[in-house]
Amino acid sequence: MALLACVAALGPADVAAAAAPAAGDRAAAEALFDEARALVEAGDFAAGCPKFAASMKLYAATSTALNLARCHEHAGELVAARDAYHQALAHNGETRGARRRKGLEALANDGIAALAPRLPRLRVVVEGAPARLAVTRDGQPLPADALGQAQPVDPGSHEIHASAPGHQPVRRVVELAEGETETVTLQLAPIRPADPAAEPRGKPRRRAVPAWAWATGALGLGLAGASVYFLVDDLAAIDALKTHCRDVPGGTYCDPDYEFAADNARKNRDLGLFIGLGSAGLVAITAAVVGIVRASPAKQKPARRAAAGPWLAPGGGGLNIGGRF
């Protein structure tokens, strides 16, 4: 506050008349300066500091730049404050009077010196920088010659973003306190092209079931059906023999009008056909199941299993086919 009061006593009239802009702009700048000084002295930086900035745009004066620098300091904008101090030095050569010029120069240099240890610095390093690299800091482009250099920044959070064609973009956020120096090292990984030989993701595609599997399955079912027929006929022959014949001491007795030889021959023949045709049908059905399973998606779990076999019971029979699909 002491610096603001001291500089305000000088006012924007410190610039030589030869460099002065139009009288209207100068008068407006002086009016804004006076309003800003009154507001800041009352502690209202939020209302006063923008008026210093407006006055500086109309009429660039050393004293206005010094007051604007202190406004930036109050807001924590240390980089802008340093720039305003340097701007004050740049305009000070036009200030009337050697003593006044020397006093303003001392104020600006003291401000710069006081800010130097407070300014955080951020160094951005990109390892193996690819072609057409673009780096931004807080949304603003960072020149290539600034990479690897510790650049002054304001205290607080800063976002670094780096990108390049054919590479994955990288984003980093760093928090800096006053006087702290931080190095952010980035490395952009190349985007790998899709491997055409890689297995596509998602549900595995089902392969077409080969024709031989269907034909073999149909043949197996036919043989199984025929074997069941002969099994039923065999059981019927056995039942007829049991009905008309019975065991007696010394042998077997059959009814006088019953021709047991025909049913006995039929029983023996049917049993052989049932076993032969049933076995062939079982082999054919098993082969067909294997062909169908191999045509199914390879990654399905649990593994498919199939089995088939005949069954016998008094008065009937058949072929069981079971498994897990």
Secondary structure, 3 states (H helix, E strand, C coil): CHHHHHHHCCCHHHECHHHCCCHHHHHHHHHHHHHHHHHHHCCCHHHHHHHHHHHHHHCCCHHHHHHHHHHHHHCCCHHHHHHHHHHHHHHHCCECCHHHHHHHHHHHHHHHHHHCCCCCEEEEEECCCCCCCEEEECCEECCHHHCCCEEECCCEEEEEEEECCCECCEEEEEEECCCCEEEEEECCCECCCCCCCCCCCCCCCCCCCCHHHHHHHHHHHHHHHHHHHHHHHHHHHHHHHHHHEEEECCEEEECCCCCHHHHHHHHHHHHHHHHHHHHHHHHHHHHHHHHHHHCCCCCCCCCCEEEEEEEEECCEEEEEEEEEC
